Amino acid sequence: MRLATFHHSGREKLGALSESGDALADLSADAELAALDMVGALSAGAGFLERAVRIAKQSPQLSLREVRLMAPVPRPRKILAVGLNYLNHIAEVQAQGRSIPEVPLVFNKQVTSVSGPHDDIHLPRVSGQLDYEGEFAIVIGRRGRHIPEERAGEFIAGFTIVNDFSVRDWQMASPTFTLGKSFDTHCPMGPAILTIDEVGALPDLDLATFVNGERRQRDSTAKLKFPPAKLLAHLSKVMTLEPGDIIPTGTPGGVGAAMQPQQWLRAGDVVRVEVERIGFIENTVVPEPDGHLADPAHPS
């Protein structure tokens, strides 16, 4: 199943995206599901998924032209992103003289960076070094601490797509990366959550990133240095993972910062990230507008 969040008729609703990706079932047709956001739905466990499958077969289908797709989890409590997790990306940063960590390189993206799968991305007023990072992301489905690798699949709701937009000068100015990774709008995700029962805990899916139609990145999600099970085991030694937490798992080689000369995104550029079976997100870069305030609870 591909679970989505969308805005329709003045309300945020849960939906199930069709295989073709051009329509969705309105799960809010069910009174019990209408009362839930995605975090609440995932927290309900297997009972929610069983109900959603049944309701999706009975619910009216809406065209995507009638709705605004939102991030599948519009308000995650945590976004724990991972750097340097594909060998070809590791090679390109080594060429820049950076050292490679022996454990997962983890940094935060703040929740105000969350945006929808087709929302505009702001070119910051304070920097011209905006870069893309197409990523495959884990969505947590169950609270857990000290999760054994062999049980990691029990805590994963499914997977989605994230573009970890990065403002490189701000990123490299601090060892935490947080500021350069957390500009408003710089975490578009979606279009849906592909549930783990569809692909298993270590899916082998093709990932590709395009800028203005030119392919810049391509790799397989099976080639992660630290796969989902290792990431959950590592992170849960420190903190409780909770339903709706998002873990972008890293980007392949081909980022703009590693090109010669470096290729920064500009206003008008269109960036598309595709992951097999999940779908795609596509975002246009625009100048940062006046008066912007991030408010994922009330989409425009």
PLY file of the C-alpha trace (Angstrom):
ply
format ascii 1.0
element vertex 300
property float x
property float y
property float z
element edge 299
property int vertex1
property int vertex2
end_header
0.00 0.00 0.00
1.11 3.59 -0.64
-0.16 5.79 2.18
-0.45 9.53 1.52
-1.55 12.74 3.19
-3.41 15.28 1.11
-5.34 18.54 1.38
-8.87 18.60 -0.04
-12.00 20.62 0.65
-10.24 22.65 3.31
-9.06 19.60 5.26
-5.99 17.44 5.70
-6.86 13.81 4.97
-5.32 10.36 4.72
-5.31 8.59 1.40
-4.03 5.56 -0.47
-2.16 6.42 -3.67
-2.93 4.25 -6.67
-0.28 2.12 -8.38
-0.43 4.45 -11.37
0.22 7.42 -9.08
-2.47 9.61 -10.65
-5.33 9.02 -8.19
-5.92 8.21 -4.55
-8.58 6.70 -2.34
-9.94 9.04 0.32
-9.55 7.10 3.58
-11.35 9.85 5.50
-14.58 8.39 4.14
-14.25 6.17 7.23
-15.09 8.11 10.41
-12.40 6.38 12.47
-9.67 7.11 9.93
-10.95 10.66 9.38
-9.96 11.47 12.97
-6.31 10.48 12.46
-3.28 12.18 11.00
-0.45 10.01 9.68
1.40 9.84 13.00
-1.79 8.74 14.74
-2.51 6.22 12.02
0.96 4.66 12.20
0.73 4.58 15.99
-2.40 2.46 15.67
-0.30 -0.40 14.26
-1.41 -3.29 12.10
-5.07 -2.63 12.84
-4.87 0.66 10.96
-3.31 -0.90 7.87
-5.89 -3.66 7.72
-8.70 -1.12 8.01
-7.07 1.18 5.43
-6.80 -1.64 2.88
-10.47 -2.44 3.32
-11.61 1.20 3.16
-9.43 1.96 0.12
-11.33 -0.65 -1.88
-14.65 1.03 -1.05
-13.70 4.73 -1.05
-14.16 7.19 -3.91
-11.10 7.78 -6.08
-9.88 11.37 -6.36
-7.75 12.64 -9.20
-4.48 14.25 -8.11
-5.67 17.33 -10.01
-8.36 17.73 -7.33
-6.04 17.66 -4.32
-2.74 18.97 -3.00
-0.42 16.17 -1.97
1.35 16.97 1.28
4.37 15.31 2.85
3.13 11.86 3.93
4.12 12.79 7.50
3.55 16.56 7.62
4.65 16.86 11.25
7.34 14.29 12.13
8.80 14.64 15.59
12.30 13.81 14.32
14.13 13.87 11.00
17.39 11.97 11.49
19.33 12.13 8.24
22.38 10.05 7.32
25.40 11.21 5.34
28.02 9.31 3.35
26.11 6.07 2.94
26.69 5.23 -0.76
30.17 4.24 -1.92
30.16 6.54 -4.95
29.25 9.55 -2.78
31.91 8.56 -0.24
34.46 8.52 -3.08
33.55 12.02 -4.26
33.82 13.58 -0.80
37.13 11.78 -0.18
38.38 13.46 -3.34
37.56 16.77 -1.64
39.78 15.81 1.31
37.06 14.93 3.82
37.50 12.02 6.22
35.04 9.12 6.30
33.38 8.15 9.62
33.42 4.56 10.82
29.85 4.83 12.15
26.79 6.41 10.51
27.12 10.17 10.11
23.83 11.45 11.53
22.47 15.00 11.52
19.12 16.69 12.10
16.88 18.40 9.63
14.47 20.57 11.58
10.76 19.84 11.10
10.08 23.33 9.70
12.03 22.22 6.61
9.26 19.72 5.69
7.39 20.42 2.46
5.22 18.51 0.03
6.33 16.36 -2.91
5.53 19.07 -5.48
5.99 22.24 -3.44
8.38 25.02 -4.44
11.85 25.08 -2.87
13.24 28.39 -1.69
16.57 29.66 -2.94
17.89 31.26 0.27
18.54 34.98 0.40
21.73 34.32 2.38
23.43 31.83 0.04
23.85 30.83 -3.58
25.11 27.33 -2.76
21.87 25.35 -2.90
22.39 21.67 -3.75
20.19 18.57 -4.15
20.46 15.13 -2.53
17.94 12.54 -3.70
17.31 10.00 -0.94
15.36 6.92 0.07
13.92 7.38 3.56
12.71 5.09 6.35
9.43 5.90 8.10
9.20 4.57 11.64
5.96 2.79 12.55
6.45 1.70 16.15
8.15 3.08 19.26
11.43 1.34 20.01
14.68 1.59 21.92
17.74 -0.71 21.68
16.27 -2.36 18.58
18.16 -5.51 17.50
19.10 -5.53 13.82
17.23 -8.78 13.25
13.99 -7.19 14.50
14.31 -3.82 12.76
11.57 -4.62 10.26
9.04 -4.75 13.09
9.60 -1.02 13.70
9.52 0.21 10.09
6.18 1.37 8.68
7.59 1.77 5.20
9.67 3.98 2.93
9.34 7.31 1.16
11.38 9.73 -0.96
13.19 12.78 0.42
15.27 15.43 -1.30
17.78 16.51 1.34
18.30 19.99 -0.08
21.53 21.41 1.36
22.95 24.91 1.59
26.61 23.96 1.36
28.35 27.01 2.83
26.05 26.95 5.86
26.39 23.15 6.13
30.18 23.17 6.21
30.38 26.15 8.59
29.33 23.89 11.48
30.30 20.28 12.29
26.66 19.43 13.06
25.46 20.31 9.49
22.09 21.26 11.03
21.77 24.85 9.84
22.78 24.06 6.27
20.26 21.21 6.17
17.29 22.92 7.79
16.27 25.91 5.69
12.50 26.19 5.32
11.09 24.04 2.46
14.34 22.03 2.17
12.89 18.64 3.07
10.27 17.81 0.44
9.06 14.24 0.76
6.51 11.86 -0.67
4.54 11.20 -2.65
3.55 8.38 -0.30
4.79 5.79 2.17
5.34 2.42 0.49
4.51 -0.01 3.29
7.17 -2.51 4.30
4.97 -5.51 3.50
5.28 -4.54 -0.18
9.09 -4.66 -0.39
10.62 -6.05 2.83
13.15 -4.45 5.17
15.99 -4.23 2.61
14.44 -3.32 -0.72
16.49 -3.21 -3.91
14.97 -0.19 -5.64
16.41 2.08 -8.30
16.91 5.72 -7.18
17.60 8.57 -9.58
17.79 12.38 -9.39
17.28 14.73 -12.34
17.92 18.47 -12.67
16.02 20.05 -15.56
15.69 16.59 -17.10
19.41 15.74 -16.85
20.13 12.68 -14.73
22.65 13.56 -12.03
22.37 10.61 -9.62
21.53 6.93 -9.87
22.03 3.97 -7.54
20.23 1.11 -5.81
18.82 1.30 -2.30
20.36 -2.13 -1.68
23.86 -0.60 -1.85
23.74 1.37 1.39
26.86 1.02 3.54
24.59 1.18 6.58
21.25 -0.43 5.60
17.98 0.25 7.46
18.46 -2.44 10.10
21.90 -1.11 11.09
20.62 2.45 11.18
17.72 1.60 13.49
19.97 -0.42 15.78
22.50 2.43 15.93
20.04 5.30 16.45
17.91 3.46 19.00
20.92 2.99 21.28
20.64 6.73 21.90
16.98 7.67 21.60
13.49 6.25 21.37
12.34 6.06 17.77
8.67 7.00 17.36
5.93 6.53 14.77
6.33 9.03 11.97
10.05 9.69 12.52
11.80 10.07 9.18
15.30 8.69 8.49
16.67 9.76 5.09
19.36 7.17 4.41
21.90 9.20 2.41
22.45 10.25 -1.17
24.38 8.65 -4.06
27.25 10.31 -5.89
26.56 13.09 -8.34
25.77 16.06 -6.11
26.36 19.53 -7.53
29.08 20.30 -4.98
31.27 17.51 -6.41
30.98 18.56 -10.05
33.73 20.44 -11.87
32.87 23.25 -11.87
30.40 23.09 -9.00
26.79 23.30 -10.14
24.52 25.15 -7.71
20.77 25.25 -8.18
19.24 28.47 -9.45
15.75 29.94 -9.51
13.69 28.14 -12.14
15.52 24.81 -11.86
13.31 21.73 -11.52
14.62 18.83 -9.44
13.00 15.41 -9.64
13.80 12.37 -7.48
12.44 8.97 -8.47
12.47 5.75 -6.47
11.12 2.59 -8.04
7.74 1.48 -6.65
7.36 4.63 -4.52
7.00 7.19 -7.31
8.61 10.61 -7.60
8.82 14.05 -6.07
9.45 17.10 -8.24
10.18 20.60 -6.97
10.87 23.95 -8.59
13.44 26.31 -7.10
12.08 29.83 -6.52
13.51 32.94 -4.83
12.74 32.98 -1.12
9.51 35.01 -0.86
8.82 37.86 1.50
6.93 37.06 4.68
7.32 33.26 4.52
6.55 31.34 7.70
6.69 27.55 7.73
3.41 26.11 8.94
3.00 22.51 7.81
-0.18 22.20 9.91
-1.98 24.69 7.64
-0.99 24.20 4.00
-1.84 26.98 1.60
0 1
1 2
2 3
3 4
4 5
5 6
6 7
7 8
8 9
9 10
10 11
11 12
12 13
13 14
14 15
15 16
16 17
17 18
18 19
19 20
20 21
21 22
22 23
23 24
24 25
25 26
26 27
27 28
28 29
29 30
30 31
31 32
32 33
33 34
34 35
35 36
36 37
37 38
38 39
39 40
40 41
41 42
42 43
43 44
44 45
45 46
46 47
47 48
48 49
49 50
50 51
51 52
52 53
53 54
54 55
55 56
56 57
57 58
58 59
59 60
60 61
61 62
62 63
63 64
64 65
65 66
66 67
67 68
68 69
69 70
70 71
71 72
72 73
73 74
74 75
75 76
76 77
77 78
78 79
79 80
80 81
81 82
82 83
83 84
84 85
85 86
86 87
87 88
88 89
89 90
90 91
91 92
92 93
93 94
94 95
95 96
96 97
97 98
98 99
99 100
100 101
101 102
102 103
103 104
104 105
105 106
106 107
107 108
108 109
109 110
110 111
111 112
112 113
113 114
114 115
115 116
116 117
117 118
118 119
119 120
120 121
121 122
122 123
123 124
124 125
125 126
126 127
127 128
128 129
129 130
130 131
131 132
132 133
133 134
134 135
135 136
136 137
137 138
138 139
139 140
140 141
141 142
142 143
143 144
144 145
145 146
146 147
147 148
148 149
149 150
150 151
151 152
152 153
153 154
154 155
155 156
156 157
157 158
158 159
159 160
160 161
161 162
162 163
163 164
164 165
165 166
166 167
167 168
168 169
169 170
170 171
171 172
172 173
173 174
174 175
175 176
176 177
177 178
178 179
179 180
180 181
181 182
182 183
183 184
184 185
185 186
186 187
187 188
188 189
189 190
190 191
191 192
192 193
193 194
194 195
195 196
196 197
197 198
198 199
199 200
200 201
201 202
202 203
203 204
204 205
205 206
206 207
207 208
208 209
209 210
210 211
211 212
212 213
213 214
214 215
215 216
216 217
217 218
218 219
219 220
220 221
221 222
222 223
223 224
224 225
225 226
226 227
227 228
228 229
229 230
230 231
231 232
232 233
233 234
234 235
235 236
236 237
237 238
238 239
239 240
240 241
241 242
242 243
243 244
244 245
245 246
246 247
247 248
248 249
249 250
250 251
251 252
252 253
253 254
254 255
255 256
256 257
257 258
258 259
259 260
260 261
261 262
262 263
263 264
264 265
265 266
266 267
267 268
268 269
269 270
270 271
271 272
272 273
273 274
274 275
275 276
276 277
277 278
278 279
279 280
280 281
281 282
282 283
283 284
284 285
285 286
286 287
287 288
288 289
289 290
290 291
291 292
292 293
293 294
294 295
295 296
296 297
297 298
298 299
